[in-house]
Amino acid sequence: MSTADAIVLAGGRASRMGGVDKPAIMVGGRSMLDAALGAVRECGRVVVVGPHRPELDARIEQVREVPPGSGPVAAIGSGLSALGANAAPWIVVLAADLPFLTEDTVRELSRQAAESTADAVFAIDASGRPQYLVGIWRRIALETALAQLDSLVNQPMKAIMPTESAVVELPGTDDCDTEDQVRSARATIAVDRTSPRLNLTEARELIGSGLTPLVAYDADLGEVPGAALAAPIHAAGALPRFDVSAMDGYAVCGDGPWRLRRDIGFAGGARPAGLLPGEAVRIATGAHVPDGTTSVLRDEFAAITGDTLARRPDAPVRGDVRRSGEDREVGDLIAPAGTPVTVALRSAAASVEVTAGLVRGPVRARIVMTGDEIRSTGPLQTGQTRDSIGPVLPALLTGLGVRVIDSVHLRDTTNGFDDMLTTTDGFDLLIVVGATGGGAADQLRTAIARTEAHILVPGLALRPGGSTIVAELPTGATILGLPGNPFAAIAVLLTLTPTIVAARTAAPPPRRILGPLHNASEIAAPLQRITPARYAPEGGWLGDPSVRTAHLAGLIDRDGIVIVPPDATDGTLVEFLPIPR
């Protein structure tokens, strides 16, 4: 990454932590400064701004903001001055209080910057909060912004924000400003290191094999949409129950012509008296044909003269009688165990006198929206934002076969999740939106660790959605922790929920919808990507090369989302997930 130099800010006073040297705090076996320096390893020159640290590599330049502790803008100014006139065209700026930073963080920022016309690209964390000290700037834009200020001392970052900037959700961009956040980060590191981040195929396989199926019970099939059969169902009656006419016409006996009787057979009505050879009787579709019927002559094949019925000369000879048990005999298999209870299954079962069965599910879900800044109703106060995910989740989940029991809002507190994770009576799936990262308010992972839950998916090698977590609690309930970012949350929900439902109901894994993505090369990245897509006129899909993840406007007038493999080329077969309407 020779086109970028780096400035690492390592001089924060950590007033909320008693004035400790925050960059030196150890998280997961390394200091937070080491995490930042590791993330910029591929940059050209690296400047650390803060108190002198003799243990650093001699190749790392060290300077101090003037006066010490005068804020991030002054520190950036000092770092840029140290780089001098020969600085690279791009400048990476990182704070040294983000323990989850990796080289991939900086690589993705650089990639986004190279594809953008913006003067700066900043990360947004899993809660949707911009991190202005995790970014990359055009050097000229940064120099211009600093030069416009009379003084750099104690200036907020918004004082130098460029008019043209972009944001991108990146995993590992949650900072640590308090002791609680450090404890959370340490617990999160412990959780995350149980397994590497998984691609979607790996994640689905682990979910499918690792979740415990629900307990089976007897139920009326009409009352359990979204459930799956826990035992096969067999026909309790024949289909058809008796010989019926397949068409409107005439039940006849023999080859004809026939003497037409005056009585008529109606579906659901009295069965006509038996036919003698050479007789015929008017019959309706679905009516019980009389004894002696050899075939039904369709109306369009019939010629009537007085009381005589004959077959038209050009008419084909057909039976048009559905015989008792023709489709199903008593005892025939209607559906095996694991079959989802759909409209088609209910109809097929009812047609052979089966209305109940042994089932698992439907999966019952509680939705948990997190964040002090989220408000669903009423006027917004300072610092609050409207809940744009919670109101749509029930409809989406219903379309995915999940029965939503309730929805709650959880405040950002250290132990807010504890009671919720240990008291799970009445639901099988806990869907948590937000709090999945490692930042100040992101307490879900540490709470999961305290319950000694079985973590199946600690994170995804996916953009957006990397902070996703899937676990099974000791109580048996499943946790699906979604990023707080609206598009990321919905995209992961659509991607993983069908697999969770199948696993909990012991149904087969969902079949994938595959087709060519005609503009895959515009979208592909080193990681799997999820992006909105629409049907292409020639078949397959056209995906959106970029999407704003902070809202769902990108899904308007789109047919679904596509999962794009790393480094895909145009025409690559990709998975398509329709959006429940």
Summary of the structure (lengths in Angstrom):
residues: 581
radius of gyration: 33.3
end to end distance: 44.3
largest distance: 115.6
contacts: 1993
relative contact order: 0.11
helix: 24%
strand: 29%
